[in-house]
Amino acid sequence: MYAINGINDHIHILCSFPTKISLAVALRNIKGSSSTWLHKKYPKLSYLKWQAGYGAFSVSHSQVDEVKVYVENQLEHHKEMTFQEDFLILLKKHKVDFNEDYLWG
């Protein structure tokens, strides 16, 4: 784990994991174990749930420090733009094909 941070409507995780573990399995494990911990530690928050999907981007090792700063500064960053605006910029920057009708659930 290099960095983890979030605000009220999303979370960023900058990490690496073994190549024999798929992204889907890694995120299933992160979501599952964090939900279990949260619901045990704070039973009154049992209504909180992860969304069904996720967005994931690979990062070159040479960019880890820069992305870590981005993750650590989410509160300040999102004073400038919403999560949705930021995510659309990332998708477009990385030339990801998407249909916005399916992005926000």
C-alpha positions as CSV (number, residue, x, y, z in Angstrom):
1,M,0.0,0.0,0.0
2,Y,1.5,3.3,-1.1
3,A,-1.5,5.6,-0.2
4,I,-5.2,5.4,0.6
5,N,-7.5,8.4,1.0
6,G,-11.0,9.4,0.2
7,I,-13.9,11.8,0.8
8,N,-17.6,11.3,1.3
9,D,-18.4,9.7,-2.1
10,H,-15.2,7.8,-3.2
11,I,-11.9,6.4,-2.2
12,H,-8.5,6.2,-3.9
13,I,-6.1,3.3,-3.2
14,L,-2.6,3.3,-4.6
15,C,-1.1,-0.1,-4.2
16,S,0.6,-3.0,-5.9
17,F,-0.2,-6.6,-5.7
18,P,1.2,-9.8,-7.1
19,T,0.6,-10.4,-10.8
20,K,-1.0,-13.8,-10.0
21,I,-3.9,-11.9,-8.3
22,S,-6.3,-10.3,-10.7
23,L,-7.6,-6.8,-10.2
24,A,-11.1,-8.1,-9.7
25,V,-10.0,-10.5,-6.9
26,A,-7.9,-7.9,-5.2
27,L,-10.8,-5.4,-5.1
28,R,-13.2,-8.2,-4.0
29,N,-10.9,-8.9,-1.1
30,I,-10.4,-5.2,-0.2
31,K,-14.2,-4.5,-0.4
32,G,-15.1,-7.6,1.5
33,S,-12.6,-7.3,4.3
34,S,-13.1,-3.6,4.8
35,S,-16.9,-4.1,4.9
36,T,-16.6,-6.8,7.5
37,W,-14.3,-4.7,9.6
38,L,-16.5,-1.6,9.4
39,H,-19.7,-3.5,10.3
40,K,-18.1,-5.2,13.2
41,K,-16.4,-2.1,14.6
42,Y,-19.3,0.3,13.9
43,P,-22.6,-1.8,13.8
44,K,-24.7,1.4,13.5
45,L,-23.1,1.9,10.1
46,S,-24.1,-1.4,8.7
47,Y,-26.2,0.4,6.1
48,L,-23.0,1.5,4.3
49,K,-22.2,-0.5,1.3
50,W,-19.6,-0.5,-1.5
51,Q,-20.9,0.4,-5.0
52,A,-21.0,-2.4,-7.4
53,G,-18.3,-1.2,-9.8
54,Y,-14.9,0.5,-9.7
55,G,-12.5,2.4,-11.8
56,A,-8.8,1.3,-11.9
57,F,-5.8,2.7,-13.6
58,S,-2.3,1.3,-13.8
59,V,0.5,3.6,-12.8
60,S,4.1,3.5,-13.9
61,H,6.6,3.0,-11.0
62,S,8.1,6.4,-12.1
63,Q,4.8,8.1,-11.4
64,V,4.1,6.6,-8.0
65,D,5.3,9.6,-6.0
66,E,3.2,12.0,-8.1
67,V,0.0,9.8,-7.8
68,K,0.6,9.4,-4.1
69,V,0.5,13.2,-3.7
70,Y,-2.8,13.3,-5.7
71,V,-4.3,10.6,-3.5
72,E,-3.2,12.3,-0.3
73,N,-4.7,15.6,-1.3
74,Q,-8.2,14.5,-2.2
75,L,-10.0,17.0,0.1
76,E,-8.2,20.0,-1.5
77,H,-8.4,18.5,-5.0
78,H,-12.2,18.1,-4.8
79,K,-12.7,21.7,-3.7
80,E,-11.9,22.4,-7.3
81,M,-14.0,19.7,-9.1
82,T,-16.4,16.9,-8.3
83,F,-15.5,13.3,-8.3
84,Q,-17.6,12.9,-11.5
85,E,-15.8,15.7,-13.3
86,D,-12.4,14.3,-12.2
87,F,-13.3,10.7,-13.3
88,L,-14.5,11.9,-16.7
89,I,-11.2,13.7,-17.2
90,L,-9.2,10.6,-16.3
91,L,-11.2,8.4,-18.6
92,K,-10.8,10.8,-21.5
93,K,-7.1,11.4,-20.7
94,H,-6.4,7.7,-20.9
95,K,-8.7,7.2,-23.9
96,V,-11.0,4.8,-22.2
97,D,-14.2,4.1,-24.1
98,F,-17.3,4.6,-21.9
99,N,-21.0,5.3,-22.0
100,E,-21.8,7.9,-19.3
101,D,-25.3,6.3,-18.9
102,Y,-23.6,3.4,-17.1
103,L,-21.0,5.2,-15.0
104,W,-22.9,6.5,-12.0
105,G,-25.3,3.6,-11.3
